[in-house]
């Protein structure tokens, strides 16, 4: 039995540490993705000077979000917010004119795009409101204005709110509503 276990030791050793390279590669991919996010340098999401005029099919989406929620009368939990926009069309670009974040009072807090951007077919982009940022309140919202040259599928626009509470996690999703 001892000989059998000793013969398995090298196998387990190789198995245990063979995943290290995969983990290193995965960490490098995450670092590159974070760098792209910080520099807003995505191949599939680029700024454009193209004028969005009346020939475009324009739409506005309302996305309810929460920077915190009340868990009792005088106690709240902060939430990070991840807004995700998905171009579900397989062949047409989606023009994103603006992504604006408003607080509970309806005051504009932040404009996420300085100019119109093109989101390539089947591509996705997301924006983060950090856990520490409670400026939106429990009635925060995004208004996302999109356009396309021809009729296309509506994008999927969702927000995920999350927080880690001790040994448990709180996470929920809201969907964008077409309002214009």
C-alpha positions in Angstrom: 0.0 0.0 0.0 2.9 2.4 0.9 4.5 1.7 -2.4 1.3 2.4 -4.2 0.8 5.7 -2.4 4.4 6.7 -3.0 4.0 6.0 -6.7 0.9 8.3 -6.8 2.7 11.2 -5.1 4.4 12.5 -8.2 1.2 12.3 -10.1 -0.7 14.3 -7.5 2.2 16.8 -7.3 2.1 17.4 -11.1 -1.7 17.6 -11.0 -1.7 20.1 -8.2 0.8 22.4 -9.7 -0.1 22.0 -13.4 -3.0 24.5 -12.8 -0.6 27.2 -11.7 0.3 28.2 -15.3 -3.4 28.4 -16.2 -4.0 30.6 -13.1 -1.0 32.9 -14.2 -2.4 33.1 -17.7 -5.9 33.9 -16.4 -4.4 36.6 -14.1 -2.6 38.1 -17.0 -5.8 38.2 -19.1 -7.6 39.9 -16.2 -4.8 42.5 -15.9 -5.1 43.3 -19.7 -8.8 43.6 -19.3 -8.5 46.0 -16.4 -5.9 48.1 -18.4 -8.4 48.3 -21.3 -11.2 49.3 -19.0 -9.0 52.0 -17.4 -8.0 53.4 -20.7 -11.4 52.8 -22.4 -9.5 51.2 -25.3 -11.6 48.5 -26.7 -11.5 47.4 -30.4 -15.2 46.7 -30.4 -16.3 50.0 -28.7 -14.9 53.1 -30.4 -15.7 56.8 -30.5 -17.2 58.1 -33.7 -17.7 61.6 -35.3 -20.7 60.4 -37.2 -23.7 62.7 -36.7 -26.8 60.9 -35.4 -29.6 62.5 -37.4 -33.3 61.8 -38.1 -32.4 58.9 -40.4 -31.3 56.9 -37.5 -33.7 54.7 -35.4 -33.2 56.2 -31.9 -34.2 54.7 -28.6 -33.9 55.6 -24.9 -33.7 53.0 -22.1 -34.4 53.6 -18.4 -32.4 51.3 -16.1 -33.4 51.4 -12.4 -30.4 50.8 -10.0 -29.7 51.0 -6.3 -26.4 52.4 -4.7 -27.8 51.0 -1.4 -30.9 49.3 -0.1 -32.5 49.5 3.3 -32.4 46.2 5.3 -34.3 47.7 8.3 -35.7 51.1 9.2 -32.3 52.8 10.0 -29.9 50.3 8.4 -28.7 50.1 4.8 -26.3 48.0 2.7 -24.2 49.6 0.0 -24.1 48.1 -3.4 -21.8 48.3 -6.3 -23.5 48.7 -9.7 -22.4 47.2 -13.0 -24.3 48.5 -16.0 -24.0 46.1 -19.0 -25.0 47.0 -22.6 -25.2 44.1 -25.1 -25.5 44.6 -28.8 -27.5 41.4 -29.7 -27.6 42.1 -33.4 -25.3 39.8 -35.4 -24.5 42.1 -38.2 -25.3 45.8 -37.3 -23.4 48.3 -35.2 -25.2 49.9 -32.2 -24.5 53.6 -31.7 -24.5 54.6 -28.1 -25.1 58.3 -27.8 -25.1 58.7 -24.0 -25.0 56.9 -20.7 -26.2 59.2 -18.0 -26.4 58.3 -14.2 -29.1 60.1 -12.1 -29.7 60.2 -8.4 -32.9 59.6 -6.4 -33.9 63.3 -6.8 -33.5 63.1 -10.6 -30.2 65.1 -10.6 -27.6 64.2 -13.2 -24.6 62.7 -11.3 -22.3 61.5 -14.1 -22.1 61.3 -17.9 -20.2 58.2 -18.8 -19.6 59.0 -22.5 -18.0 62.2 -23.8 -19.1 61.4 -27.4 -21.1 58.9 -29.4 -19.5 55.4 -29.5 -20.1 52.4 -31.8 -20.6 49.0 -30.2 -19.8 46.3 -32.7 -22.2 43.4 -33.5 -22.6 40.9 -30.6 -20.2 43.0 -28.4 -20.9 44.1 -24.8 -19.6 47.0 -22.7 -20.1 47.7 -19.0 -19.7 50.5 -16.5 -19.1 50.3 -12.8 -20.4 52.5 -10.0 -18.1 51.6 -7.0 -19.4 50.3 -3.7 -18.3 53.4 -1.9 -20.3 55.7 -4.2 -23.7 56.3 -2.7 -24.4 59.4 -4.7 -27.2 57.8 -6.6 -29.2 56.7 -3.6 -31.9 54.0 -3.5 -33.7 55.5 -6.4 -30.8 55.9 -8.8 -31.1 55.3 -12.5 -29.3 55.3 -15.9 -30.7 56.7 -19.1 -29.0 55.1 -22.1 -29.6 56.6 -25.5 -28.9 54.3 -28.5 -29.3 54.5 -32.2 -28.9 52.4 -35.3 -28.8 53.1 -39.0 -31.6 50.6 -39.7 -34.1 48.9 -37.6 -32.3 46.4 -35.4 -32.9 44.3 -32.4 -33.2 46.1 -29.1 -30.0 45.9 -27.1 -30.1 44.0 -23.8 -29.3 46.5 -21.0 -29.1 45.2 -17.5 -27.6 46.3 -14.2 -26.2 44.0 -11.5 -26.0 45.3 -8.0 -23.8 43.3 -5.5 -22.1 43.3 -2.1 -20.4 40.8 0.0 -21.8 40.7 3.6 -19.6 38.7 5.9 -19.9 35.1 4.7 -22.8 35.8 2.4 -23.4 37.7 -0.8 -26.2 39.9 -2.0 -26.7 40.2 -5.7 -29.6 41.1 -7.9 -30.4 42.3 -11.4 -32.6 44.9 -13.0 -33.4 45.3 -16.7 -33.6 48.4 -18.9 -37.0 49.6 -20.1 -37.6 51.1 -23.5 -39.1 54.6 -22.8 -38.6 56.4 -26.1 
